[in-house]
């Protein structure tokens, strides 16, 4: 049996990207980020993972999720995976 790696954009969208899994994603993000009232995430939007730079010469930006907390503030949550070499 093969499993999708949830750390890839494709798998993350497959697992959390539907309207039916919205509450699961909200709960997951609040738990993993340790957020409590009044900072809990209450709205979430999965973004296209590739956004071209707006200023020439700037590096590309990769975004995963735009969220809004209970106070109406918007944040971008980006998952980064660091491949480590052990010598």
The first five atom37 places (N, CA, C, CB, O) and aatype in JSON, in Angstrom:
{
  "aatype": [20, 20, 20, 20, 20, 20, 20, 20, 20, 20, 20, 20, 20, 20, 20, 20, 20, 20, 20, 20, 20, 20, 20, 20, 20, 20, 20, 20, 20, 20, 20, 20, 20, 20, 20, 20, 20, 20, 20, 20, 20, 20, 20, 20, 20, 20, 20, 20, 20, 20, 20, 20, 20, 20, 20, 20, 20, 20, 20, 20, 20, 20, 20, 20, 20, 20, 20, 20, 20, 20, 20, 20, 20, 20, 20, 20, 20, 20, 20, 20, 20, 20, 20, 20, 20, 20, 20],
  "atom_mask": [
    [1, 1, 1, 1, 1],
    [1, 1, 1, 1, 1],
    [1, 1, 1, 1, 1],
    [1, 1, 1, 1, 1],
    [1, 1, 1, 1, 1],
    [1, 1, 1, 1, 1],
    [1, 1, 1, 1, 1],
    [1, 1, 1, 1, 1],
    [1, 1, 1, 1, 1],
    [1, 1, 1, 1, 1],
    [1, 1, 1, 1, 1],
    [1, 1, 1, 1, 1],
    [1, 1, 1, 1, 1],
    [1, 1, 1, 1, 1],
    [1, 1, 1, 1, 1],
    [1, 1, 1, 1, 1],
    [1, 1, 1, 1, 1],
    [1, 1, 1, 1, 1],
    [1, 1, 1, 1, 1],
    [1, 1, 1, 1, 1],
    [1, 1, 1, 1, 1],
    [1, 1, 1, 1, 1],
    [1, 1, 1, 1, 1],
    [1, 1, 1, 1, 1],
    [1, 1, 1, 1, 1],
    [1, 1, 1, 1, 1],
    [1, 1, 1, 1, 1],
    [1, 1, 1, 1, 1],
    [1, 1, 1, 1, 1],
    [1, 1, 1, 1, 1],
    [1, 1, 1, 1, 1],
    [1, 1, 1, 1, 1],
    [1, 1, 1, 1, 1],
    [1, 1, 1, 1, 1],
    [1, 1, 1, 1, 1],
    [1, 1, 1, 1, 1],
    [1, 1, 1, 1, 1],
    [1, 1, 1, 1, 1],
    [1, 1, 1, 1, 1],
    [1, 1, 1, 1, 1],
    [1, 1, 1, 1, 1],
    [1, 1, 1, 1, 1],
    [1, 1, 1, 1, 1],
    [1, 1, 1, 1, 1],
    [1, 1, 1, 1, 1],
    [1, 1, 1, 1, 1],
    [1, 1, 1, 1, 1],
    [1, 1, 1, 1, 1],
    [1, 1, 1, 1, 1],
    [1, 1, 1, 1, 1],
    [1, 1, 1, 1, 1],
    [1, 1, 1, 1, 1],
    [1, 1, 1, 1, 1],
    [1, 1, 1, 1, 1],
    [1, 1, 1, 1, 1],
    [1, 1, 1, 1, 1],
    [1, 1, 1, 1, 1],
    [1, 1, 1, 1, 1],
    [1, 1, 1, 1, 1],
    [1, 1, 1, 1, 1],
    [1, 1, 1, 1, 1],
    [1, 1, 1, 1, 1],
    [1, 1, 1, 1, 1],
    [1, 1, 1, 1, 1],
    [1, 1, 1, 1, 1],
    [1, 1, 1, 1, 1],
    [1, 1, 1, 1, 1],
    [1, 1, 1, 1, 1],
    [1, 1, 1, 1, 1],
    [1, 1, 1, 1, 1],
    [1, 1, 1, 1, 1],
    [1, 1, 1, 1, 1],
    [1, 1, 1, 1, 1],
    [1, 1, 1, 1, 1],
    [1, 1, 1, 1, 1],
    [1, 1, 1, 1, 1],
    [1, 1, 1, 1, 1],
    [1, 1, 1, 1, 1],
    [1, 1, 1, 1, 1],
    [1, 1, 1, 1, 1],
    [1, 1, 1, 1, 1],
    [1, 1, 1, 1, 1],
    [1, 1, 1, 1, 1],
    [1, 1, 1, 1, 1],
    [1, 1, 1, 1, 1],
    [1, 1, 1, 1, 1],
    [1, 1, 1, 1, 1]
  ],
  "atom_positions": [
    [[0.85, -1.17, 0.0], [0.0, 0.0, 0.0], [0.89, 1.24, 0.0], [-0.96, 0.0, 1.22], [1.9, 1.28, 0.71]],
    [[0.53, 2.24, -0.81], [1.3, 3.49, -0.88], [0.47, 4.63, -0.3], [1.73, 3.8, -2.34], [-0.75, 4.68, -0.47]],
    [[1.16, 5.54, 0.37], [0.5, 6.7, 0.97], [1.05, 7.98, 0.36], [0.68, 6.7, 2.5], [2.2, 8.03, -0.06]],
    [[0.2, 9.02, 0.32], [0.65, 10.33, -0.11], [1.4, 11.01, 1.03], [-0.54, 11.21, -0.57], [1.06, 10.83, 2.2]],
    [[2.42, 11.77, 0.7], [3.16, 12.53, 1.69], [2.42, 13.85, 1.92], [4.66, 12.77, 1.24], [2.39, 14.68, 1.01]],
    [[1.83, 14.08, 3.1], [1.05, 15.31, 3.32], [1.88, 16.58, 3.33], [0.31, 15.2, 4.61], [1.33, 17.68, 3.42]],
    [[3.22, 16.45, 3.25], [4.07, 17.64, 3.22], [4.25, 18.2, 1.82], [5.42, 17.31, 3.81], [4.91, 19.22, 1.65]],
    [[3.68, 17.56, 0.82], [3.72, 18.1, -0.54], [2.44, 18.88, -0.79], [3.9, 16.98, -1.59], [1.39, 18.56, -0.22]],
    [[2.51, 19.9, -1.65], [1.33, 20.71, -1.95], [0.2, 19.86, -2.5], [1.68, 21.82, -2.94], [-0.96, 20.06, -2.13]],
    [[0.52, 18.93, -3.39], [-0.5, 18.09, -4.01], [-1.26, 17.28, -2.96], [0.14, 17.15, -5.04], [-2.5, 17.29, -2.94]],
    [[-0.53, 16.59, -2.1], [-1.16, 15.75, -1.09], [-1.91, 16.59, -0.06], [-0.12, 14.87, -0.39], [-3.0, 16.22, 0.37]],
    [[-1.33, 17.71, 0.34], [-1.97, 18.59, 1.31], [-3.33, 19.04, 0.79], [-1.09, 19.82, 1.62], [-4.32, 19.04, 1.53]],
    [[-3.39, 19.42, -0.5], [-4.65, 19.83, -1.1], [-5.64, 18.67, -1.18], [-4.41, 20.41, -2.49], [-6.84, 18.86, -0.97]],
    [[-5.15, 17.47, -1.48], [-6.02, 16.3, -1.55], [-6.62, 15.98, -0.17], [-5.25, 15.08, -2.08], [-7.79, 15.62, -0.07]],
    [[-5.83, 16.12, 0.87], [-6.28, 15.79, 2.22], [-7.16, 16.89, 2.8], [-5.08, 15.53, 3.13], [-8.22, 16.61, 3.35]],
    [[-6.71, 18.14, 2.68], [-7.37, 19.25, 3.37], [-8.11, 20.23, 2.46], [-6.37, 20.0, 4.16], [-8.75, 21.16, 2.95]],
    [[-8.03, 20.04, 1.14], [-8.48, 21.07, 0.21], [-9.95, 21.12, -0.14], [-7.76, 20.92, -1.0], [-10.35, 21.98, -0.92]],
    [[-10.76, 20.23, 0.39], [-12.18, 20.25, 0.04], [-12.97, 20.99, 1.11], [-12.73, 18.82, -0.13], [-12.51, 21.17, 2.24]],
    [[-14.16, 21.42, 0.75], [-15.03, 22.11, 1.7], [-15.42, 21.16, 2.83], [-16.3, 22.65, 0.98], [-15.63, 21.61, 3.96]],
    [[-15.52, 19.86, 2.55], [-15.88, 18.88, 3.57], [-14.78, 18.74, 4.63], [-16.16, 17.52, 2.93], [-15.07, 18.37, 5.77]],
    [[-13.53, 19.02, 4.28], [-12.43, 18.88, 5.25], [-12.02, 20.21, 5.86], [-11.23, 18.23, 4.57], [-11.01, 20.29, 6.56]],
    [[-12.79, 21.27, 5.61], [-12.46, 22.6, 6.11], [-12.33, 22.63, 7.64], [-13.52, 23.61, 5.66], [-11.36, 23.17, 8.18]],
    [[-13.31, 22.04, 8.35], [-13.27, 22.03, 9.81], [-12.07, 21.25, 10.34], [-14.55, 21.45, 10.37], [-11.5, 21.61, 11.37]],
    [[-11.71, 20.19, 9.64], [-10.54, 19.4, 10.05], [-9.27, 20.24, 9.89], [-10.44, 18.08, 9.21], [-8.39, 20.22, 10.76]],
    [[-9.17, 20.97, 8.78], [-8.0, 21.83, 8.55], [-7.93, 22.94, 9.6], [-8.05, 22.45, 7.14], [-6.85, 23.22, 10.13]],
    [[-9.07, 23.57, 9.91], [-9.08, 24.61, 10.95], [-8.61, 24.04, 12.29], [-10.5, 25.21, 11.1], [-7.78, 24.65, 12.97]],
    [[-9.12, 22.9, 12.66], [-8.74, 22.27, 13.92], [-7.26, 21.89, 13.92], [-9.6, 21.02, 14.18], [-6.56, 22.12, 14.9]],
    [[-6.8, 21.32, 12.81], [-5.39, 20.92, 12.68], [-4.47, 22.13, 12.83], [-5.16, 20.24, 11.31], [-3.5, 22.08, 13.6]],
    [[-4.76, 23.22, 12.11], [-3.89, 24.41, 12.18], [-3.9, 25.04, 13.57], [-4.32, 25.43, 11.15], [-2.85, 25.41, 14.08]],
    [[-5.08, 25.16, 14.18], [-5.15, 25.72, 15.54], [-4.36, 24.87, 16.53], [-6.6, 25.84, 15.99], [-3.7, 25.4, 17.41]],
    [[-4.44, 23.54, 16.38], [-3.73, 22.64, 17.3], [-2.23, 22.69, 17.06], [-4.24, 21.2, 17.14], [-1.46, 22.83, 18.01]],
    [[-1.8, 22.58, 15.81], [-0.37, 22.5, 15.51], [0.34, 23.83, 15.82], [-0.15, 22.12, 14.03], [1.51, 23.85, 16.19]],
    [[-0.4, 24.95, 15.67], [0.18, 26.26, 15.97], [-0.04, 26.68, 17.42], [-0.43, 27.31, 15.04], [0.46, 27.72, 17.85]],
    [[-0.79, 25.89, 18.18], [-1.03, 26.18, 19.6], [-1.86, 27.43, 19.82], [0.27, 26.32, 20.32], [-1.63, 28.16, 20.78]],
    [[-2.82, 27.69, 18.93], [-3.63, 28.9, 19.03], [-4.84, 28.7, 19.94], [-4.08, 29.35, 17.65], [-5.51, 27.66, 19.88]],
    [[-5.11, 29.7, 20.77], [-6.29, 29.68, 21.64], [-7.03, 31.0, 21.48], [-5.88, 29.45, 23.13], [-6.51, 31.95, 20.89]],
    [[-8.25, 31.05, 22.0], [-9.08, 32.25, 21.93], [-8.32, 33.43, 22.53], [-10.43, 32.04, 22.66], [-7.76, 33.25, 23.61]],
    [[-8.26, 34.57, 21.94], [-8.97, 35.08, 20.76], [-8.14, 35.01, 19.47], [-9.39, 36.5, 21.0], [-8.41, 35.75, 18.53]],
    [[-7.16, 34.14, 19.43], [-6.27, 34.06, 18.26], [-6.56, 32.87, 17.36], [-4.85, 34.0, 18.72], [-5.83, 32.65, 16.39]],
    [[-7.6, 32.1, 17.66], [-7.92, 30.92, 16.85], [-8.22, 31.3, 15.4], [-9.1, 30.17, 17.45], [-8.8, 32.35, 15.13]],
    [[-7.83, 30.44, 14.51], [-8.14, 30.61, 13.1], [-9.6, 30.24, 12.9], [-7.21, 29.73, 12.18], [-10.06, 29.2, 13.36]],
    [[-10.33, 31.12, 12.2], [-11.74, 30.83, 11.95], [-12.08, 30.77, 10.47], [-12.6, 31.86, 12.62], [-13.19, 30.37, 10.1]],
    [[-11.15, 31.17, 9.6], [-11.38, 31.09, 8.17], [-10.08, 30.67, 7.5], [-11.91, 32.43, 7.59], [-9.0, 31.07, 7.95]],
    [[-10.18, 29.88, 6.45], [-8.99, 29.34, 5.8], [-9.22, 29.28, 4.29], [-8.65, 27.94, 6.36], [-10.32, 29.0, 3.82]],
    [[-8.14, 29.55, 3.54], [-8.18, 29.46, 2.08], [-6.86, 28.88, 1.61], [-8.45, 30.87, 1.43], [-5.79, 29.42, 1.92]],
    [[-6.92, 27.78, 0.87], [-5.7, 27.18, 0.33], [-5.36, 27.91, -0.96], [-5.87, 25.64, 0.08], [-6.2, 28.06, -1.85]],
    [[-4.11, 28.37, -1.06], [-3.67, 29.18, -2.19], [-2.87, 28.35, -3.19], [-2.83, 30.35, -1.71], [-2.38, 27.26, -2.88]],
    [[-2.75, 28.89, -4.39], [-1.87, 28.3, -5.4], [-0.46, 28.35, -4.83], [-1.97, 29.06, -6.78], [-0.03, 29.41, -4.37]],
    [[0.27, 27.24, -4.84], [1.58, 27.23, -4.18], [2.65, 28.06, -4.88], [2.07, 25.85, -4.07], [3.71, 28.3, -4.3]],
    [[2.39, 28.52, -6.12], [3.42, 29.3, -6.82], [2.87, 30.67, -7.16], [3.89, 28.58, -8.1], [1.87, 30.8, -7.87]],
    [[3.53, 31.68, -6.64], [3.19, 33.06, -6.99], [4.44, 33.72, -7.54], [2.63, 33.84, -5.75], [5.48, 33.73, -6.89]],
    [[4.34, 34.26, -8.74], [5.48, 34.93, -9.35], [5.83, 36.19, -8.55], [5.19, 35.3, -10.83], [4.94, 36.83, -8.0]],
    [[7.1, 36.54, -8.48], [7.48, 37.75, -7.73], [6.9, 38.99, -8.37], [9.01, 37.87, -7.63], [6.83, 39.09, -9.59]],
    [[6.49, 39.96, -7.52], [5.92, 41.21, -8.03], [7.01, 42.22, -8.37], [4.97, 41.81, -7.0], [6.79, 43.14, -9.15]],
    [[8.19, 42.04, -7.79], [9.31, 42.94, -8.05], [10.39, 42.14, -8.75], [9.84, 43.6, -6.73], [10.81, 41.1, -8.26]],
    [[10.83, 42.63, -9.89], [11.85, 41.92, -10.65], [13.11, 41.74, -9.8], [12.19, 42.66, -11.95], [13.57, 42.68, -9.15]],
    [[13.65, 40.54, -9.82], [14.86, 40.25, -9.06], [14.58, 39.65, -7.69], [15.66, 41.5, -8.9], [15.49, 39.1, -7.06]],
    [[13.34, 39.76, -7.21], [13.0, 39.16, -5.92], [12.82, 37.66, -6.1], [11.72, 39.81, -5.31], [12.5, 37.2, -7.2]],
    [[13.01, 36.91, -5.04], [12.84, 35.47, -5.14], [11.37, 35.11, -5.24], [13.48, 34.76, -3.94], [10.49, 35.88, -4.85]],
    [[11.11, 33.94, -5.78], [9.74, 33.44, -5.86], [9.22, 33.16, -4.46], [9.67, 32.17, -6.73], [9.99, 32.85, -3.55]],
    [[7.9, 33.28, -4.28], [7.26, 33.03, -3.0], [6.35, 31.83, -3.14], [6.49, 34.26, -2.51], [5.56, 31.76, -4.08]],
    [[6.44, 30.91, -2.22], [5.58, 29.74, -2.22], [4.69, 29.81, -0.99], [6.41, 28.43, -2.24], [5.17, 29.83, 0.14]],
    [[3.39, 29.84, -1.22], [2.43, 29.99, -0.13], [1.54, 28.77, -0.07], [1.59, 31.26, -0.3], [1.28, 28.12, -1.09]],
    [[1.06, 28.45, 1.12], [0.18, 27.31, 1.26], [-1.23, 27.73, 1.66], [0.73, 26.35, 2.27], [-2.19, 27.42, 0.97]],
    [[-1.36, 28.43, 2.77], [-2.68, 28.68, 3.33], [-2.79, 30.13, 3.83], [-2.98, 27.7, 4.46], [-1.92, 30.61, 4.55]],
    [[-3.86, 30.79, 3.44], [-4.17, 32.12, 4.0], [-5.27, 31.91, 5.03], [-4.63, 33.16, 2.88], [-6.28, 31.26, 4.75]],
    [[-5.06, 32.45, 6.23], [-6.03, 32.27, 7.31], [-6.44, 33.62, 7.88], [-5.44, 31.39, 8.43], [-5.76, 34.63, 7.71]],
    [[-7.58, 33.61, 8.56], [-8.05, 34.8, 9.27], [-8.41, 34.36, 10.68], [-9.29, 35.48, 8.54], [-9.09, 33.35, 10.87]],
    [[-7.95, 35.14, 11.68], [-8.22, 34.77, 13.06], [-9.51, 35.41, 13.56], [-7.06, 35.17, 13.96], [-10.18, 36.15, 12.83]],
    [[-9.85, 35.12, 14.81], [-11.1, 35.61, 15.4], [-11.16, 37.14, 15.47], [-11.27, 35.04, 16.79], [-12.24, 37.71, 15.57]],
    [[-10.01, 37.79, 15.43], [-9.96, 39.24, 15.49], [-9.97, 39.88, 14.11], [-8.74, 39.69, 16.26], [-9.88, 41.11, 13.99]],
    [[-10.06, 39.06, 13.05], [-10.13, 39.56, 11.69], [-8.78, 39.8, 11.03], [-10.89, 40.83, 11.67], [-8.72, 40.32, 9.92]],
    [[-7.7, 39.42, 11.7], [-6.36, 39.58, 11.12], [-6.06, 38.43, 10.18], [-5.29, 39.66, 12.23], [-6.4, 37.28, 10.46]],
    [[-5.42, 38.74, 9.05], [-5.07, 37.73, 8.05], [-3.6, 37.36, 8.17], [-5.38, 38.23, 6.63], [-2.75, 38.21, 8.43]],
    [[-3.32, 36.07, 7.98], [-1.96, 35.54, 8.03], [-1.78, 34.57, 6.88], [-1.68, 34.84, 9.39], [-2.74, 34.06, 6.32]],
    [[-0.55, 34.33, 6.54], [-0.22, 33.29, 5.58], [0.58, 32.24, 6.33], [0.58, 33.85, 4.35], [1.6, 32.54, 6.96]],
    [[0.12, 31.0, 6.26], [0.79, 29.88, 6.91], [1.51, 29.12, 5.8], [-0.23, 28.95, 7.7], [0.89, 28.65, 4.85]],
    [[2.81, 29.0, 5.94], [3.63, 28.32, 4.94], [4.32, 27.14, 5.59], [4.67, 29.29, 4.31], [4.93, 27.27, 6.65]],
    [[4.2, 25.99, 4.96], [4.88, 24.81, 5.46], [6.2, 24.67, 4.71], [3.99, 23.54, 5.3], [6.23, 24.69, 3.48]],
    [[7.27, 24.51, 5.45], [8.58, 24.33, 4.85], [9.17, 23.02, 5.34], [9.52, 25.51, 5.17], [9.07, 22.67, 6.52]],
    [[9.78, 22.32, 4.43], [10.42, 21.05, 4.77], [11.9, 21.19, 4.45], [9.76, 19.85, 4.01], [12.27, 21.53, 3.32]],
    [[12.73, 20.93, 5.43], [14.17, 21.02, 5.26], [14.73, 19.61, 5.13], [14.83, 21.77, 6.44], [14.57, 18.78, 6.02]],
    [[15.39, 19.37, 4.02], [16.03, 18.07, 3.82], [17.41, 18.14, 4.48], [16.15, 17.71, 2.29], [18.25, 18.95, 4.11]],
    [[17.62, 17.27, 5.45], [18.88, 17.28, 6.19], [19.78, 16.17, 5.7], [18.63, 17.13, 7.69], [19.34, 15.07, 5.39]],
    [[21.04, 16.49, 5.65], [22.07, 15.5, 5.32], [22.79, 15.13, 6.6], [23.07, 16.03, 4.23], [23.31, 16.0, 7.3]],
    [[22.83, 13.87, 6.89], [23.53, 13.39, 8.07], [24.84, 12.75, 7.63], [22.66, 12.38, 8.89], [24.84, 11.8, 6.84]],
    [[25.93, 13.26, 8.13], [27.24, 12.74, 7.75], [27.83, 11.9, 8.83], [28.18, 13.86, 7.4], [28.94, 11.39, 8.68]]
  ]
}
